[in-house]
């Protein structure tokens, strides 16, 4: 049977590993962070209470969450015609994911317009069984009578497009305008600043009443065009629960754009351009925060971080973080408490010297991080999915999960790093770091990642032990990743996928593919892990990929001539879709992050009789 025939057979008959129908049932479940809100509205979704393998126990990390595909349809016609501008898939001919769809055991969505939305989750387990469940989200329009007044501010006195019933004020003073709109923080309100005009700030914005509340450039409502320009010398926004900050171009001045206490919820930071900050762009926002489609860059002055903080049940989606002059030691994104959250469809490039694209370590319990660990601080259940990481010349690592060093008691657990594109940024070569690094990480998974290091001096993906921590490096899985090193130098000791240290327990390295040209590296080194599963990995001696050079993610799709790779893998963790959104055959998969000939499907993936039309039309 040819490969397309196999996929059709899988779809029609629900074939499993042995070619027989599997009896496992799927019982999906999810909780929305709220059922009603005011537009624009961010909602977080948590599906970790799902039973994917039919054993009656819900929320098991590997059996229920990792070894299944979670496909979301948010029922949002406004988002259905839009795709994410950034992320791994956005760089390919396949194209980016629809904003109305997403994948993962946690997800987030921005409902821009009022309406009643039926959110559907479809869970497909590794044997092809699927089931769905739904919930309704009610999004209301802003009401001046119910929610608070609307004020429109214009420096020119042009109020064309200002929503009806609004108070109109001619002013260029941002903080005075906010004070007028909120009656000196006595009420929540909708404060709109004309798009395309410039407002100056000379005092912090804090002490707001809990929302719903809105501080926004007015173009979203038809009040002006483009973002409203803001030139602050203080922190422009200290968010409170259920406030939205969007539609601004914020340039230089203060130490950070915003920061709140960890007790706030449902803060939305959306569609802002943020440049030239001295410490960080976005600080702590509390739980259920949405950081969505912001463009954060340093201009010429150097930004330290794009976002940092404590993120619980939050989503960072579609952001672009680029540093043109990475001279300071920093991380692009830094989390000290990160739980039940997703980081997806972002572009992260050329962050600070010796810094990481993402640095996630649990907040330790004492000043020197050597005392007993407080498990309430544990980072866990985080999805890092479909991102574009561009490694610059001075950067350290792409994704660093776990303790900051070999002496800190800062463990993490249950991170899934899936389907990311990691490559040299603007042709840089020779950076000092690796690409994915698990260190004091329990049950962390790296799969379907596509890696082009171009001279980066460490492993593509490595698992390292940190003996002092209370949670050791146990049960980590590195499966189905592709690696192409096109550099002219050769450091044979830095293998693409490896264990570092002697105390890693139960590591699984399977189905990983490496091509290193004339550099005779091993594909995988599992020495140090006891016990370990280390098989069906391959260093190809001839190029197995379609591209002439690894300059795009598409270039690392498999060539039809790659006979040493095709059908040579082993059925392993979560083999449901590949890095390109292709349906993985549930028979014998290909080695690496690409399943050759797989019909391209967007989430949710649905298989079983009868075959859904999307599968057949994708062949």
Secondary structure, 3 states (H helix, E strand, C coil): CCHHHHHHHHHHHCECCCCCECCCCCECCCEECCCEEECCEEEEEECCCCECCCCCCCCCHHHHHHCEEEEEECCCHHHHCCECCCCCHHHCCCCCCECCEEECCEEEEEECCCEEEEEEEEEEECCCCEEEEEEEEEEECCCCCCCCCEEEEECCCCCCCCCCCCEEEECCEHHHHHHHHCCCCCCCCEEEECECCEEEECCCCCCCCCCCEEEEEHHHHCCECCCEEEEECCCCECCCCCEEEECEEEECCCCEEECCCCCCECCEEECCEEECCCCEEECCCEECCEEECCEEECCCCCCCEEEEEEEECCEEECCEEECCCCCCECCCEEEEEEEEEEEECCEEECCCECCEEEEECCCCCCCCCCCCCCHHHCEEEEEEECCEEEECCCCCEEEEEECCCCCCCCCEEEEEEECCEEEECCCCCCCCCCCEEEECEECCEEECCEEECCCCCCCCEEEECCCCCCCCCECCEEECCEEECCCCCCCCCCCCEEEECCCEECCEEECCEEECCCCCCCCEECCCECCCEEECCEECCCCCECCCCCCCHHHHCECCCCCCCCCCCCCCCCCCECCCCEECCCCCCCCCCCCCCCCECCCCCCCCCCCCHHHHHCC
